[in-house]
């Protein structure tokens, strides 16, 4: 079985959230939601929200708001301990 993992890390407080999905596109969509929510929360309406994953990622890096790890494939040997395998790859 293969799953994809991604990470969203805020630079200011170093909090990290892990996203797990069955496809890279699924993980990317969730990361877009997380980046957009963070920008809307921190933004003072002076920043226009980008529309693509790459532009959102670049905006976070440029402003030192957050860092996003691209979806990474992870092979699982068993379905019983999925989180153990995923967390071992991160």
C-alpha positions in Angstrom: 0.0 0.0 0.0 1.2 3.5 -0.8 0.2 6.7 0.9 1.5 10.3 0.5 2.5 12.6 3.3 3.0 16.3 3.5 3.9 18.8 6.2 2.8 22.3 7.0 5.2 24.0 9.5 4.7 27.6 10.8 8.1 29.3 11.0 7.4 31.5 14.0 6.5 28.8 16.5 7.7 25.7 14.6 4.4 23.9 14.9 4.1 21.1 12.4 1.0 19.5 11.0 1.2 16.3 9.0 -1.2 15.5 6.1 -1.7 11.9 4.9 -3.6 11.0 1.7 -4.0 8.3 -0.9 -2.7 10.5 -3.7 -0.2 13.4 -4.1 -3.1 15.6 -5.4 -5.2 14.9 -2.3 -2.3 15.9 0.0 -1.6 19.0 -2.1 -5.3 20.1 -2.0 -5.2 19.9 1.8 -2.0 21.8 2.0 -3.5 24.5 -0.2 -6.4 24.8 2.3 -3.9 25.0 5.2 -1.8 27.7 3.5 -4.9 29.7 2.5 -6.3 29.6 6.0 -3.0 30.7 7.5 -2.6 33.6 5.1 -6.2 34.7 5.8 -5.5 34.5 9.5 -2.2 36.4 9.5 -2.9 38.8 6.6 -3.8 42.4 7.0 -5.7 42.5 3.7 -2.6 43.9 2.0 -1.6 40.6 0.4 -3.5 39.2 -2.5 -4.1 35.5 -2.2 -2.3 33.4 -4.9 -4.3 30.8 -6.7 -1.8 27.9 -7.2 0.1 25.6 -4.8 3.5 26.8 -6.0 2.6 30.5 -5.6 1.1 29.9 -2.1 4.2 28.0 -1.1 6.5 30.8 -2.4 4.5 33.4 -0.5 5.0 31.5 2.7 8.7 31.2 2.2 9.1 34.8 1.1 7.4 36.2 4.2 8.8 33.6 6.5 5.3 32.5 7.6 5.4 28.8 6.9 7.2 26.0 5.2 5.5 23.2 3.2 6.9 19.8 2.4 5.8 18.6 -1.0 3.8 15.3 -1.0 6.1 12.4 -0.5 5.2 8.8 -1.4 5.5 6.3 1.5 5.3 2.5 1.0 3.5 0.7 3.8 4.0 -3.0 4.5 0.8 -3.4 6.4 -2.4 -1.5 7.0 -2.4 -2.3 10.7 0.0 0.3 11.8 -0.3 3.0 9.1 0.7 5.9 11.3 3.8 4.2 12.7 5.1 3.8 9.1 4.1 7.3 8.1 5.6 9.0 11.1 8.8 7.0 10.6 9.2 8.5 7.1 8.8 12.1 8.3 
